[in-house]
Amino acid sequence: MTTDKNNGLAPGQASSAEMSSARQDEHEAHGGVVAGRARQGMFGVRGSGDTSGYGGLTLPAYVPAPAQRPYGGWFDEVSDELLAAMRERGIPVEAIQQVTVDRGEITYYVRREHLLALCRTLRDDPALRFELCSSVSGVDYGTEVAQRLHAVYHLTSMTYRRRIRLEVAVDVDDAHIPSVVEVYPTADWQEREAWDMFGIIFDGHPALTRILMPDDWDGHPQRKDYPLGGIPVEYKGGAEIPPPDQRRAYS
């Protein structure tokens, strides 16, 4: 795959760093994906004097920029074959919310109501043949982000030796995504782990129970708003270290 010598980006690739705040707002208004929150300062410290000199820095929310054709390499071939297969099966083009090419990888952001149909298409179509779901993982981008919970699927074509990524974003108050176990049985335990750690509910899963935490555990430990808990630790001389959820934040 060739790259642009001026910016190191592949054909069709756009850097999120190039997207202004106004373009980010327009991007989100048109159904684009926002996967992060804006941050200020280098260490995230609040409520105390800043002696580092970095307190004025601002970092915009991460916006996975939509790629433009040509994507480069075999990405265009797969995308064309996928669109053709979608038309044959009556899957609307809007099922794919956005396509992003970044660091030599292609990601299809998918609307959850079409996830199962797309997975069947990617598995069964002779020109695609993504026979293996090698990974399902969860992401929580924080309380200030709309559709903060993401489920990420890595699909592998052993026939054509290709890998793509599907990603589905949902609101924390409606964290329901169809289970893909009936299409990819390897997703069984991986969906259970994403439920256990992030609270993503995979509708239609044959046995959506905890896999890492005890069955009666309260909450989902990898959510950003999950309390850290702990107890203060007292040292000789009277020094006391507060529990993690009461310490100063540096990230």
Protein Blocks (a to p, Z undefined) as FASTA:
>chain_A
ZZdfklopaehiacfklpcfklmmmmmmnopacebdddedjkopghiacfkopmmpccdd
dddddddddebijllmmmmmmmmmmmmnopafklpmbdcdeehiacddddfklmmmmmmm
mmmmmklopabcfbdcdddebjkbghkbccddddddfklopaddddddddfklccccdfk
lmmmmlmmmmmmmmmmnopacehiablcdfkbcfklgcjfkbfklcfbiaddddehhiac
ddfklcccfZZ
